[in-house]
Amino acid sequence: MQILTDAGADLTPLQMEGLVFHSVPLTFTLDDKSYRSGIDIGPEAFYELLAGTKSFPMTSQPAPGEFADAYRRIVASGDHDILSIHISSGLSGTLNAARLGAQQVPEANVTFVDTLTLSGAEGWQVEAAGRMNQAGWPLTRILPILARIGVATETFYTLETLKYLEHGGRISHIQALLGQILDLKPIIGVEKERGVYAIHSRERSVKRAVQKIAEMVAAHFGTAERLRV
């Protein structure tokens, strides 16, 4: 079996070390130039570009044809069984594009996983699947473990500015304006049933927001458990 994911997983080089899986990039356009995340540009270079322009990046999910091409390449390598693990369907149409792409490759036996999250939390599911697959575990054993990881994982983050969320339609103009006037920093998470964003708190500064996240983690998990953070 082969594993395919998307660039929303934000896997680090250390996580990918020794693992074999395939990834379909997410694309964004900035100043009339398009970039494939993780291929044409990395995070540090992206933020440098962002700091040097007044434009807003426009993101786009992979097209079904890109997934179809990826599935065909995997099948051509001799493996018809594919585990396709993706960013939350509540935040992106990527999973739907993957399903449509698979319909174009009937010779591929594709199993889909909606992680209902994104970024590092999505990456943990992909990494775990890769390690279990490498150890020879069957799909029937891998899927329940991925579900357990999803239930056990929480995502919290904060932002210095709300302008990108506002421009992307994630929050209303009034919410963004109030945030700028009051200098409030939201703590945002991903709720588990629909995999959509949820505002947990609003703090007066980034420093206070980071401290609040630590308090929320301690309150949710306790202080005695070993955590991967």
C-alpha positions in Angstrom: 0.0 0.0 0.0 1.1 3.6 -0.7 0.2 6.7 1.2 -0.7 10.0 -0.5 -1.4 13.3 1.3 -1.4 17.1 0.6 0.9 20.0 1.5 -1.6 21.1 4.2 0.0 18.4 6.4 3.1 20.6 7.0 5.4 17.7 7.6 8.9 18.6 8.7 12.0 17.0 7.1 12.6 15.1 10.4 9.1 13.6 10.3 9.5 12.5 6.7 12.9 10.9 7.3 12.8 7.2 6.4 9.1 7.3 5.3 7.8 6.8 1.8 4.7 8.7 0.8 3.4 10.9 -1.9 2.1 14.5 -1.7 0.0 16.7 -3.9 1.0 20.4 -3.5 -1.4 23.3 -2.6 -0.9 26.3 -4.9 -1.0 30.0 -4.0 -0.7 33.1 -6.1 1.1 36.3 -4.9 1.8 39.4 -7.1 0.6 37.5 -10.2 3.0 34.6 -9.7 2.0 31.1 -8.7 3.9 28.8 -6.3 3.4 25.2 -5.3 3.8 24.9 -1.6 6.8 22.8 -0.6 8.0 22.5 -4.2 8.6 26.0 -5.5 8.8 27.7 -2.1 9.1 26.9 1.6 7.6 28.6 4.7 10.5 31.0 5.4 10.7 32.3 1.8 6.9 32.6 1.7 6.9 34.9 4.8 9.7 37.0 3.3 7.6 37.5 0.2 4.5 38.4 2.3 6.5 40.9 4.3 7.7 42.6 1.1 4.3 43.1 -0.6 1.0 44.8 0.0 -0.8 42.1 -2.0 -2.7 39.2 -0.5 -2.0 35.6 -1.3 -4.7 33.7 -3.1 -4.8 29.9 -2.4 -6.2 27.2 -4.5 -6.7 23.5 -3.8 -5.3 20.9 -6.2 -7.5 20.0 -9.2 -9.0 16.5 -9.5 -6.7 15.9 -12.4 -3.6 16.4 -10.2 -4.8 13.7 -7.9 -5.7 11.4 -10.8 -2.1 11.8 -12.1 -0.7 11.0 -8.7 -2.9 7.9 -8.3 -1.9 6.8 -11.8 1.8 7.1 -11.0 1.4 5.0 -7.9 -0.5 2.3 -9.8 2.2 2.4 -12.5 4.8 1.7 -9.8 2.9 -1.6 -9.1 0.8 -0.7 -6.1 -3.0 -0.5 -6.5 -3.9 0.1 -2.8 -3.6 3.8 -1.8 -4.4 5.4 1.6 -5.3 9.1 0.8 -5.1 11.3 3.9 -6.2 14.9 3.7 -6.8 18.3 5.2 -10.2 18.8 6.8 -13.1 18.8 4.4 -14.6 21.6 6.6 -11.7 23.9 5.7 -10.8 22.9 2.1 -12.3 21.2 -1.0 -9.0 19.1 -1.3 -10.6 15.8 -0.1 -13.5 16.2 -2.6 -10.9 16.9 -5.4 -9.1 13.7 -4.4 -12.3 11.7 -4.6 -13.1 13.1 -8.0 -9.5 12.3 -9.1 -9.8 8.7 -7.9 -13.0 8.3 -10.0 -10.7 8.8 -13.1 -8.4 6.0 -12.0 -10.7 3.0 -11.5 -7.7 0.6 -11.4 -6.7 2.3 -8.1 -8.1 1.0 -4.8 -8.2 4.3 -2.8 -9.2 4.6 0.9 -9.8 8.2 2.0 -9.2 9.7 5.5 -10.6 13.1 6.4 -8.3 14.2 9.2 -10.9 17.0 10.2 -7.8 19.2 11.0 -4.8 20.7 9.4 -1.1 21.5 9.6 0.8 19.7 12.4 -2.2 17.7 13.6 -2.8 16.5 10.0 0.9 15.7 9.7 0.8 13.5 12.8 -1.8 11.3 11.2 0.1 11.1 8.0 3.4 10.3 9.9 1.7 7.6 12.0 0.2 6.0 8.9 3.6 6.0 7.2 5.3 4.3 10.2 2.5 1.7 10.5 2.5 1.0 6.8 6.3 0.7 6.9 5.9 -1.9 9.7 3.6 -3.9 7.5 0.4 -3.2 9.4 -2.9 -3.9 7.5 -5.3 -1.1 6.6 -7.8 -2.5 9.0 -5.4 -1.9 11.9 -4.1 1.5 10.6 -7.5 3.3 10.3 -8.7 2.9 13.9 -5.3 4.2 15.1 -5.7 7.3 12.9 -9.1 7.9 14.3 -7.7 7.6 17.8 -5.0 10.2 17.0 -7.7 12.5 15.6 -9.7 12.3 18.8 -6.7 12.8 21.1 -5.3 15.7 19.2 -6.1 19.4 19.7 -5.0 22.3 17.5 -4.6 25.8 18.9 -3.0 28.8 17.3 -3.0 32.6 17.4 -2.2 35.4 15.0 -0.5 38.8 15.1 -2.9 40.2 12.5 -6.4 39.3 11.3 -6.2 40.9 7.9 -5.4 37.6 6.1 -8.3 35.8 7.7 -10.6 38.8 6.8 -9.4 38.8 3.2 -9.8 35.1 2.9 -13.4 35.3 4.1 -12.7 33.5 7.3 -14.0 36.3 9.5 -16.2 39.3 8.9 -14.9 42.8 8.3 -16.5 44.0 11.5 -14.8 41.2 13.5 -11.5 42.2 11.9 -12.0 45.9 12.6 -12.9 45.3 16.2 -9.8 43.1 16.5 -7.6 45.8 15.1 -9.1 48.6 17.2 -8.9 46.6 20.4 -5.7 44.8 19.4 -7.3 41.4 20.3 -5.5 38.2 19.4 -7.8 35.3 18.8 -7.0 31.7 19.9 -8.3 29.6 17.1 -8.8 25.8 17.0 -10.5 23.2 14.9 -13.6 21.6 16.2 -13.9 17.8 15.7 -17.3 17.1 14.3 -17.2 19.2 11.1 -13.5 20.1 11.1 -14.1 23.9 10.9 -12.5 26.8 12.8 -13.6 27.7 16.3 -12.6 30.8 18.3 -11.7 29.7 21.8 -10.6 33.0 23.3 -9.5 36.6 22.5 -6.5 38.0 24.3 -4.9 41.5 24.5 -1.5 40.5 23.1 0.3 37.7 21.3 2.3 37.1 24.5 -0.9 36.7 26.5 -2.5 34.5 23.8 0.5 32.2 23.9 0.3 32.0 27.7 -3.5 31.3 27.4 -2.8 28.4 24.9 -0.5 26.8 27.5 -3.1 27.2 30.1 -5.7 25.6 27.8 -3.5 22.7 27.0 -2.8 22.1 30.8 -6.5 22.4 31.6 -7.5 20.0 28.7 -4.8 17.3 29.2 -3.7 17.8 32.8 -0.1 18.3 33.8 0.9 14.7 34.5 0.6 13.3 31.0 3.4 13.1 28.4 2.4 15.3 25.4 3.6 15.7 21.9 3.4 19.4 21.3 
